[in-house]
Amino acid sequence: MSSLMDEVAANGGTIDVNEMEAQLGTPVVPISAAKNQGVDELIDHAIHIAKYQEKPTRMDFCDESDNGGAVHRCIHAVAHLIQDHAREAGLPWRFSATKVIEGDEAVIEALKLDQNELETVRHIVLQMEQERGLDHSAAIADMRYSFIQKVAAETVHKSGVSREQERSARLDSVLTGRYTAIPVFIGIMALVFWLTFNVIGAWLQGLLENGIGALTDAADAMLSSAGVGDAIHGLIIEGVFEGVGSVLSFIPIIITLFFFLSLMEDSGYIARVAFVMDKLLRKIGLSGRSIVPLLIGFGCTVPAVMSTRTLPSERDRKMTILLTPFMSCTAKLPIYAFFVNAFFPGRGGLIMTGLYVLGIVMAILIALLYRKAIFKGEAAPFVMELPNYRMPSAGNVIRLLWDKSKDFLQRAFSVILIATIVVWILQSFDFRFQFVENSHESILAAIAGLLAPVMAPIGLGDWRICTSLITGFMAKESVVSTLQILFGGSVGAAITAASAGSLLVFSLLYAPCVAAVAAIRRELGTRWMFFVIIWQCVIAWIAAFATYLIIS
């Protein structure tokens, strides 16, 4: 029992812990995490149970008299049918029965039921659904919550409606209202993004960039005075300081964004957001909890991927991570602004809006494809408690910020450092590993030349454009600066409007930056990381090809 005990006590309520233990068949320990009360007792209980291998009492959660006992009969019929299979698989038979009724593929596969047994289970479940008037997932969930309500009614003694409940009800009339919930949510997220990417986060990012710049200048001067060779000098300054430094500038953005999100989560508002958005996202195979990572993706893919850890379903978590790169992050804005101003003056707002809408539409289409091909089935059942609104805990907020920033530095930094050095080497040396003054002669230029025939059908066959897209893998903002350097400031004269439109769409959809890829690898592994890189490039090529044909 968590720190909600504080709220019960504050409102004059009590809980009969001994009776609750008897009802649940397992030890119950009231704790207050905020006041650090009961934690030692909880640890002692856990050690005692582990030492003596004490098992919970067998409980039958379904009530035979409730709603005609349809769920009770269904569970026990399936349990008798699969009992021998559960014993062979080493699974609790009653747990296995409920999971089979819910359609859990992993449990069904582990039980190795034959076709006749599966057909029998299907008929038993259909009969239960007809009698109960609910589908199997809802019926099992209702059974569990009926048991919870029964236990709560007999063990929790309330003094009446609490102040927190009254306050929460008033706030929910607006924050989860039928017509106000989504507009209010959009307004709150817009404010969070504005403060993160334009005010607080941007200011802190500027300070960090200035600090990194000063450190880079000092190191540059020191290396020059020491007479260090050009190759080592360039590696340290351009590869390490400038390359890694540009990625480290994400840290203030991540910390600021997670600060606001932790405030929203601790206050109880994030639970309301998931509840409100569940119906819309379920149509594309996700639950309401996925809305926050997807929205964060419009700011930066790195914290968006990291925030999926709060999703309880592995299926939903993977699917959400794979969809976040379709959300146009703020790092792509310099690309949009440059090409819109250069090639489509006067239509900037329309084109920028179109790019964002295109990203969302592509995400929806790909989500439907994932649902049919890779992540079959439905999103995790969405049953949750809406906690009362309360003031966020300073300890929780600080702990969350520390975990996120530490993880970014430790996990992603190594990959970013290696990738930055590799790209610098490729653009600074030729195949004989001679240091080149002109990047036209570099290994990177040669690799870009190999990509040029692949990119030619979409109007991006110039090796300099391919090079800029490769450097954009390090940081999307570098696409424009690389083009300016390689084209000598005459990009507008060398690229047609059709190629510019194709480049805009390709930049929107192709592989995310190395920091985001490192975060994806951290969450899903190397295989999924390469899948994202290749898959995003394929989708971007197809969409850019269509764009090039239309504009041409």
C-alpha positions as CSV (number, residue, x, y, z in Angstrom):
1,M,0.0,0.0,0.0
2,S,1.6,3.3,-1.2
3,S,1.8,6.8,0.1
4,L,-1.9,7.3,-0.7
5,M,-2.1,6.1,3.0
6,D,-1.3,9.8,3.8
7,E,-4.4,10.9,2.0
8,V,-6.6,8.4,3.8
9,A,-5.2,9.4,7.2
10,A,-5.5,13.1,6.4
11,N,-9.2,12.7,5.7
12,G,-10.0,10.8,8.8
13,G,-10.2,7.4,7.1
14,T,-8.8,4.0,8.3
15,I,-7.9,0.7,6.7
16,D,-8.2,-2.7,8.5
17,V,-4.9,-4.1,7.5
18,N,-5.4,-7.5,9.1
19,E,-8.8,-8.0,7.4
20,M,-7.3,-7.0,4.1
21,E,-4.5,-9.6,4.6
22,A,-7.1,-12.3,5.2
23,Q,-9.1,-11.2,2.2
24,L,-6.1,-11.1,-0.2
25,G,-4.2,-14.1,1.3
26,T,-0.9,-12.2,1.3
27,P,0.9,-9.8,3.7
28,V,-0.2,-6.1,3.5
29,V,2.2,-3.4,4.6
30,P,1.1,0.2,4.8
31,I,3.9,2.6,3.8
32,S,4.4,6.3,3.2
33,A,7.1,6.8,0.7
34,A,7.0,10.5,1.1
35,K,7.6,10.3,4.9
36,N,9.8,7.1,4.6
37,Q,7.4,5.3,7.0
38,G,6.9,1.5,6.8
39,V,9.7,0.9,4.3
40,D,11.8,-1.1,6.7
41,E,8.9,-3.2,7.7
42,L,8.2,-3.9,4.0
43,I,11.8,-4.9,3.4
44,D,11.7,-7.3,6.5
45,H,8.5,-8.9,5.2
46,A,10.0,-9.4,1.7
47,I,13.2,-11.0,3.2
48,H,11.1,-13.3,5.5
49,I,8.9,-14.5,2.7
50,A,11.9,-15.1,0.4
51,K,13.8,-16.9,3.1
52,Y,11.0,-19.3,4.1
53,Q,9.5,-19.5,0.6
54,E,6.0,-18.6,1.9
55,K,3.4,-18.7,-0.8
56,P,0.2,-16.7,-0.9
57,T,-3.1,-18.4,0.0
58,R,-5.0,-19.7,-3.0
59,M,-7.8,-17.2,-3.7
60,D,-10.8,-17.5,-6.0
61,F,-11.5,-13.9,-7.2
62,C,-14.6,-14.7,-9.2
63,D,-17.9,-14.6,-7.3
64,E,-20.2,-17.5,-8.3
65,S,-23.3,-15.4,-7.4
66,D,-22.3,-12.3,-9.2
67,N,-24.0,-11.7,-12.6
68,G,-25.2,-15.2,-12.8
69,G,-21.7,-16.7,-12.3
70,A,-20.9,-16.7,-16.0
71,V,-17.2,-15.7,-15.6
72,H,-16.9,-18.1,-12.6
73,R,-18.1,-21.1,-14.7
74,C,-16.0,-20.1,-17.7
75,I,-12.7,-19.8,-15.7
76,H,-13.3,-23.1,-13.9
77,A,-14.3,-24.9,-17.1
78,V,-11.2,-23.7,-18.9
79,A,-9.0,-24.5,-15.8
80,H,-10.1,-28.1,-15.7
81,L,-9.5,-28.4,-19.4
82,I,-5.9,-27.1,-19.3
83,Q,-4.8,-28.2,-15.9
84,D,-2.5,-31.0,-17.1
85,H,-1.0,-28.7,-19.7
86,A,-0.3,-26.0,-17.1
87,R,1.3,-28.5,-14.8
88,E,3.7,-29.7,-17.6
89,A,4.5,-26.1,-18.6
90,G,5.2,-25.2,-14.9
91,L,2.4,-22.5,-14.9
92,P,-0.3,-21.9,-12.2
93,W,-3.4,-23.5,-13.6
94,R,-5.9,-20.7,-12.6
95,F,-3.6,-18.0,-13.9
96,S,-3.2,-19.9,-17.1
97,A,-7.0,-20.2,-17.4
98,T,-7.6,-16.5,-17.2
99,K,-4.8,-15.8,-19.6
100,V,-6.2,-18.3,-22.1
101,I,-9.6,-16.6,-21.9
102,E,-8.0,-13.2,-22.4
103,G,-6.3,-14.6,-25.6
104,D,-2.7,-14.3,-24.3
105,E,-0.7,-15.8,-27.2
106,A,2.5,-16.5,-25.1
107,V,0.6,-18.5,-22.5
108,I,-1.5,-20.4,-25.1
109,E,1.7,-21.3,-27.0
110,A,3.4,-22.5,-23.7
111,L,0.4,-24.7,-22.9
112,K,0.6,-26.5,-26.3
113,L,-3.1,-27.0,-26.6
114,D,-4.3,-29.1,-29.5
115,Q,-6.9,-27.9,-32.0
116,N,-9.8,-29.6,-30.3
117,E,-9.0,-28.0,-26.9
118,L,-8.6,-24.6,-28.5
119,E,-12.1,-25.0,-30.2
120,T,-13.6,-26.0,-26.8
121,V,-12.0,-23.0,-25.1
122,R,-13.4,-20.8,-27.9
123,H,-16.9,-22.1,-27.4
124,I,-16.7,-21.8,-23.6
125,V,-15.6,-18.1,-23.9
126,L,-18.3,-17.3,-26.5
127,Q,-20.9,-18.7,-24.1
128,M,-19.6,-16.6,-21.3
129,E,-19.6,-13.5,-23.4
130,Q,-23.2,-14.1,-24.4
131,E,-24.3,-14.6,-20.8
132,R,-22.2,-11.8,-19.4
133,G,-23.0,-9.3,-22.1
134,L,-19.3,-8.2,-22.3
135,D,-16.3,-9.3,-24.4
136,H,-13.7,-11.6,-22.7
137,S,-11.2,-8.8,-21.8
138,A,-13.9,-6.6,-20.2
139,A,-15.5,-9.5,-18.4
140,I,-12.2,-10.6,-16.8
141,A,-11.4,-7.0,-15.9
142,D,-14.9,-6.5,-14.4
143,M,-14.4,-9.7,-12.3
144,R,-11.1,-8.4,-10.9
145,Y,-12.5,-4.9,-10.1
146,S,-15.6,-6.4,-8.5
147,F,-13.4,-8.3,-6.2
148,I,-11.4,-5.2,-5.4
149,Q,-14.5,-3.2,-4.7
150,K,-15.7,-6.0,-2.3
151,V,-12.4,-6.0,-0.4
152,A,-12.3,-2.2,-0.3
153,A,-15.9,-2.0,1.0
154,E,-15.1,-4.4,3.9
155,T,-11.6,-3.1,4.8
156,V,-11.5,0.7,3.9
157,H,-13.5,2.9,6.2
158,K,-13.9,6.4,4.8
159,S,-15.1,9.5,6.7
160,G,-16.8,10.9,3.6
161,V,-15.7,12.7,0.4
162,S,-12.3,14.2,0.9
163,R,-11.1,17.6,0.0
164,E,-8.8,16.2,-2.6
165,Q,-11.7,14.3,-4.3
166,E,-13.9,17.5,-4.3
167,R,-11.0,19.5,-5.8
168,S,-10.3,16.7,-8.4
169,A,-13.9,16.6,-9.4
170,R,-14.0,20.3,-10.1
171,L,-10.8,20.2,-12.1
172,D,-11.9,17.1,-14.1
173,S,-15.1,18.9,-15.2
174,V,-12.7,21.0,-17.3
175,L,-9.6,18.9,-17.9
176,T,-11.5,15.8,-18.9
177,G,-14.7,17.4,-20.1
178,R,-16.2,16.3,-23.4
179,Y,-15.6,19.5,-25.2
180,T,-12.8,21.0,-23.2
181,A,-10.4,18.1,-22.6
182,I,-8.5,18.1,-25.9
183,P,-8.3,22.0,-26.4
184,V,-7.0,22.3,-22.8
185,F,-4.5,19.5,-23.4
186,I,-3.2,21.1,-26.6
187,G,-2.9,24.5,-24.8
188,I,-0.9,22.9,-21.9
189,M,1.4,21.0,-24.3
190,A,1.9,24.1,-26.4
191,L,2.9,26.1,-23.3
192,V,5.3,23.3,-22.2
193,F,6.9,23.2,-25.7
194,W,7.1,27.0,-25.9
195,L,8.8,27.2,-22.5
196,T,11.1,24.2,-23.3
197,F,12.2,25.0,-26.8
198,N,11.8,28.8,-26.9
199,V,12.3,30.2,-23.4
200,I,13.8,28.1,-20.5
201,G,15.3,25.2,-22.4
202,A,16.6,27.5,-25.3
203,W,18.2,29.8,-22.8
204,L,19.9,27.0,-20.9
205,Q,20.9,25.5,-24.2
206,G,22.4,28.8,-25.3
207,L,24.4,29.0,-22.0
208,L,25.7,25.4,-22.5
209,E,26.6,26.1,-26.2
210,N,28.5,29.2,-25.1
211,G,30.3,27.2,-22.5
212,I,31.2,24.5,-25.0
213,G,32.3,27.1,-27.5
214,A,34.6,28.8,-25.0
215,L,36.0,25.4,-24.0
216,T,36.5,24.6,-27.7
217,D,38.3,27.9,-28.4
218,A,40.6,27.4,-25.4
219,A,41.4,23.8,-26.5
220,D,42.0,25.1,-30.1
221,A,44.4,27.8,-28.9
222,M,46.2,25.3,-26.7
223,L,46.6,22.7,-29.5
224,S,47.8,25.4,-31.9
225,S,50.3,26.8,-29.5
226,A,51.6,23.2,-28.8
227,G,52.1,22.7,-32.6
228,V,49.9,19.6,-32.7
229,G,49.5,18.2,-36.3
230,D,46.5,19.1,-38.4
231,A,44.9,15.7,-38.3
232,I,45.0,15.3,-34.5
233,H,44.0,19.0,-34.2
234,G,41.0,18.5,-36.5
235,L,39.9,15.3,-34.7
236,I,39.9,16.9,-31.3
237,I,38.3,20.2,-32.2
238,E,36.0,19.3,-35.1
239,G,35.3,15.7,-34.2
240,V,35.1,15.7,-30.4
241,F,34.4,19.2,-29.3
242,E,32.2,20.5,-32.1
243,G,30.6,17.1,-33.0
244,V,29.9,15.8,-29.5
245,G,29.3,19.3,-28.1
246,S,26.4,19.9,-30.6
247,V,24.7,16.7,-29.3
248,L,25.4,17.5,-25.6
249,S,23.5,20.8,-26.2
250,F,20.4,18.6,-26.1
251,I,20.8,18.0,-22.3
252,P,19.1,21.3,-21.2
253,I,16.2,20.6,-23.5
254,I,15.8,17.0,-22.1
255,I,16.0,18.2,-18.5
256,T,13.6,21.1,-19.0
257,L,11.1,18.9,-20.9
258,F,11.2,16.1,-18.3
259,F,10.9,18.7,-15.5
260,F,7.5,19.8,-16.9
261,L,6.4,16.2,-17.7
262,S,7.3,15.0,-14.2
263,L,5.2,17.9,-12.8
264,M,2.3,16.8,-14.9
265,E,2.8,13.1,-14.0
266,D,3.1,13.7,-10.3
267,S,0.1,16.0,-10.2
268,G,-2.1,13.3,-11.8
269,Y,-2.7,15.1,-15.1
270,I,-0.9,12.6,-17.4
271,A,-3.3,9.9,-16.3
272,R,-6.2,12.1,-17.5
273,V,-4.4,12.7,-20.9
274,A,-4.0,9.0,-21.5
275,F,-7.7,8.5,-20.6
276,V,-8.9,11.2,-23.0
277,M,-6.7,10.1,-25.9
278,D,-7.3,6.4,-25.6
279,K,-10.3,6.2,-27.9
280,L,-8.5,8.0,-30.8
281,L,-5.2,6.2,-30.6
282,R,-6.8,2.7,-30.2
283,K,-8.0,3.0,-33.8
284,I,-4.4,2.8,-35.0
285,G,-3.4,0.1,-32.5
286,L,-2.1,2.1,-29.6
287,S,-3.4,3.0,-26.2
288,G,-3.9,6.5,-24.8
289,R,-0.6,6.4,-22.9
290,S,1.3,6.7,-26.2
291,I,0.2,10.2,-26.9
292,V,2.8,11.9,-24.6
293,P,5.9,10.3,-26.3
294,L,4.4,11.1,-29.7
295,L,3.9,14.7,-28.8
296,I,7.4,15.0,-27.3
297,G,8.6,13.8,-30.7
298,F,7.6,17.2,-32.2
299,G,10.2,18.7,-29.9
300,C,13.0,16.1,-29.9
301,T,13.0,12.4,-30.7
302,V,15.5,11.5,-27.9
303,P,13.3,12.4,-24.9
304,A,10.3,11.0,-26.8
305,V,12.0,7.6,-27.1
306,M,13.1,7.7,-23.5
307,S,9.6,8.6,-22.2
308,T,8.1,5.4,-23.7
309,R,9.5,3.6,-20.6
310,T,6.3,4.5,-18.8
311,L,4.2,2.3,-21.2
312,P,3.2,-0.9,-19.5
313,S,2.9,-3.0,-22.7
314,E,6.1,-4.1,-24.6
315,R,4.0,-4.1,-27.8
316,D,2.8,-0.6,-27.3
317,R,6.3,0.6,-26.3
318,K,8.0,-0.8,-29.4
319,M,5.3,0.5,-31.7
320,T,5.4,4.0,-30.2
321,I,9.2,4.1,-30.4
322,L,9.0,3.2,-34.1
323,L,6.5,5.9,-34.8
324,T,8.2,8.8,-33.0
325,P,10.7,9.5,-35.9
326,F,7.7,10.5,-38.0
327,M,7.0,13.4,-35.7
328,S,8.9,16.4,-37.1
329,C,11.4,17.5,-34.5
330,T,12.6,21.1,-34.0
331,A,16.1,20.2,-35.3
332,K,14.6,20.0,-38.8
333,L,13.2,23.6,-38.7
334,P,16.4,25.2,-40.1
335,I,16.1,22.9,-43.2
336,Y,12.4,23.9,-43.7
337,A,13.1,27.6,-43.1
338,F,16.0,27.7,-45.6
339,F,14.4,25.9,-48.5
340,V,11.0,27.5,-48.0
341,N,12.5,31.0,-48.1
342,A,14.7,30.2,-51.0
343,F,12.3,28.3,-53.3
344,F,8.7,28.9,-52.1
345,P,8.6,32.5,-50.8
346,G,5.2,33.6,-49.6
347,R,4.0,30.1,-49.0
348,G,6.0,29.2,-45.9
349,G,3.1,28.8,-43.5
350,L,1.3,26.5,-45.9
351,I,4.3,24.3,-46.7
352,M,5.5,24.1,-43.1
353,T,2.0,23.0,-42.0
354,G,1.9,20.5,-44.9
355,L,5.1,19.0,-43.7
356,Y,3.9,18.5,-40.2
357,V,0.6,17.1,-41.4
358,L,2.4,14.8,-43.8
359,G,4.5,13.4,-40.9
360,I,1.3,12.7,-38.9
361,V,-0.5,11.1,-41.9
362,M,2.6,8.9,-42.6
363,A,2.7,7.9,-38.9
364,I,-1.0,6.8,-39.0
365,L,-0.5,4.8,-42.2
366,I,2.6,3.1,-40.9
367,A,0.9,2.4,-37.6
368,L,-1.9,0.6,-39.4
369,L,0.7,-1.3,-41.4
370,Y,2.6,-2.3,-38.2
371,R,-0.7,-3.4,-36.6
372,K,-1.4,-5.8,-39.5
373,A,2.2,-7.0,-40.1
374,I,4.5,-6.7,-37.1
375,F,2.4,-5.9,-34.0
376,K,-0.7,-7.9,-34.5
377,G,-3.5,-7.8,-32.0
378,E,-4.9,-5.0,-29.9
379,A,-3.3,-2.4,-27.7
380,A,-3.0,-3.2,-24.0
381,P,-6.3,-3.1,-22.2
382,F,-6.7,0.4,-20.8
383,V,-7.9,0.1,-17.2
384,M,-6.5,2.7,-14.8
385,E,-7.2,4.6,-11.7
386,L,-7.5,8.4,-12.0
387,P,-5.7,9.6,-8.9
388,N,-6.6,12.7,-7.1
389,Y,-4.7,15.9,-8.2
390,R,-1.9,16.7,-5.7
391,M,1.2,18.8,-5.5
392,P,4.2,17.1,-7.2
393,S,6.9,15.8,-4.9
394,A,10.2,17.6,-5.2
395,G,12.1,14.4,-4.5
396,N,10.3,12.5,-7.4
397,V,11.0,15.4,-9.8
398,I,14.7,15.6,-8.9
399,R,15.2,11.9,-9.1
400,L,13.5,11.7,-12.5
401,L,15.7,14.5,-13.9
402,W,18.8,12.9,-12.6
403,D,18.0,9.5,-14.1
404,K,17.2,10.9,-17.5
405,S,20.3,13.2,-17.8
406,K,22.6,10.5,-16.4
407,D,21.2,7.9,-18.8
408,F,21.6,10.2,-21.8
409,L,25.2,11.0,-20.9
410,Q,26.3,7.4,-20.1
411,R,24.3,5.4,-22.6
412,A,24.0,7.6,-25.7
413,F,27.3,9.5,-25.3
414,S,29.5,6.6,-26.2
415,V,27.6,5.9,-29.5
416,I,27.5,9.6,-30.3
417,L,31.3,10.0,-29.7
418,I,32.2,7.0,-31.9
419,A,29.8,8.1,-34.7
420,T,31.1,11.7,-34.6
421,I,34.7,10.6,-34.9
422,V,33.8,8.2,-37.8
423,V,32.1,10.9,-39.7
424,W,35.0,13.3,-39.2
425,I,37.5,10.8,-40.4
426,L,35.4,10.0,-43.5
427,Q,35.2,13.7,-44.4
428,S,38.8,14.5,-43.6
429,F,40.7,11.6,-45.3
430,D,40.9,10.0,-48.7
431,F,41.2,6.2,-49.2
432,R,45.0,6.4,-48.9
433,F,44.4,8.0,-45.5
434,Q,45.9,11.2,-46.7
435,F,44.6,14.3,-44.9
436,V,42.6,16.3,-47.5
437,E,42.2,20.1,-47.6
438,N,39.1,19.8,-49.9
439,S,36.2,17.6,-48.8
440,H,35.5,16.8,-52.5
441,E,38.4,14.4,-52.3
442,S,37.4,12.7,-49.0
443,I,36.1,9.2,-48.3
444,L,32.7,10.7,-47.4
445,A,32.5,12.3,-50.9
446,A,33.2,9.0,-52.5
447,I,30.5,7.3,-50.4
448,A,28.1,10.1,-51.3
449,G,29.0,9.5,-54.9
450,L,27.9,5.9,-54.6
451,L,24.6,7.1,-53.2
452,A,24.1,9.6,-56.0
453,P,22.6,7.1,-58.5
454,V,20.1,5.9,-55.9
455,M,19.1,9.5,-55.1
456,A,19.0,10.7,-58.7
457,P,15.4,9.6,-59.4
458,I,14.2,11.9,-56.6
459,G,16.2,14.8,-57.8
460,L,18.9,14.6,-55.2
461,G,21.7,13.0,-57.3
462,D,24.3,15.6,-56.6
463,W,27.0,14.1,-54.4
464,R,27.0,17.3,-52.3
465,I,23.4,16.9,-51.5
466,C,24.0,13.3,-50.5
467,T,26.9,14.4,-48.3
468,S,24.7,16.9,-46.5
469,L,22.1,14.2,-45.8
470,I,24.9,12.0,-44.4
471,T,26.1,14.7,-42.1
472,G,22.5,15.4,-41.2
473,F,22.5,12.0,-39.6
474,M,24.8,13.5,-37.0
475,A,22.5,16.5,-36.5
476,K,19.7,17.6,-38.8
477,E,20.7,21.3,-38.5
478,S,24.0,20.5,-40.3
479,V,22.2,19.7,-43.6
480,V,22.0,23.4,-44.4
481,S,25.5,24.4,-43.3
482,T,27.0,21.5,-45.2
483,L,25.2,22.5,-48.4
484,Q,26.3,26.1,-47.9
485,I,29.9,25.0,-47.6
486,L,29.9,22.5,-50.5
487,F,27.9,24.7,-52.9
488,G,29.9,27.8,-51.9
489,G,26.7,29.7,-50.9
490,S,25.0,29.2,-54.2
491,V,22.5,26.5,-53.2
492,G,19.6,28.4,-54.7
493,A,21.1,28.4,-58.2
494,A,22.2,24.8,-58.2
495,I,18.9,23.1,-57.0
496,T,15.5,23.2,-58.7
497,A,12.2,23.8,-57.0
498,A,11.3,20.1,-57.5
499,S,14.5,19.0,-55.9
500,A,14.0,21.4,-53.0
501,G,10.5,20.0,-52.4
502,S,11.9,16.4,-52.6
503,L,14.7,17.3,-50.2
504,L,12.2,18.8,-47.7
505,V,10.1,15.6,-47.7
506,F,13.2,13.4,-47.5
507,S,14.6,15.4,-44.6
508,L,11.2,15.1,-42.8
509,L,11.1,11.3,-43.0
510,Y,14.6,9.8,-43.3
511,A,16.6,8.3,-40.5
512,P,16.7,10.3,-37.2
513,C,19.9,11.8,-35.9
514,V,22.6,9.7,-34.2
515,A,21.4,10.8,-30.7
516,A,17.9,9.5,-31.4
517,V,19.3,6.3,-33.0
518,A,21.4,5.8,-29.9
519,A,18.3,6.2,-27.7
520,I,16.5,3.7,-29.9
521,R,19.3,1.2,-29.6
522,R,19.3,1.7,-25.8
523,E,15.6,0.9,-25.6
524,L,15.1,-1.8,-28.3
525,G,18.6,-3.2,-29.3
526,T,20.9,-3.1,-32.3
527,R,18.6,-5.0,-34.7
528,W,15.7,-2.6,-34.2
529,M,18.1,0.3,-34.5
530,F,19.2,-0.8,-38.0
531,F,15.6,-1.5,-38.9
532,V,14.6,2.1,-38.1
533,I,17.5,3.6,-40.1
534,I,16.8,1.5,-43.2
535,W,13.0,1.6,-43.0
536,Q,12.9,5.4,-42.5
537,C,15.2,5.9,-45.5
538,V,13.0,3.6,-47.7
539,I,9.8,5.5,-46.7
540,A,11.5,8.8,-47.2
541,W,12.7,7.8,-50.7
542,I,9.3,6.7,-51.8
543,A,7.6,9.9,-50.4
544,A,10.3,12.1,-51.9
545,F,9.9,10.4,-55.3
546,A,6.2,11.1,-55.3
547,T,6.8,14.7,-54.3
548,Y,9.4,15.1,-57.1
549,L,7.1,13.8,-59.7
550,I,4.2,16.0,-58.6
551,I,6.2,19.2,-58.5
552,S,8.0,18.4,-61.8
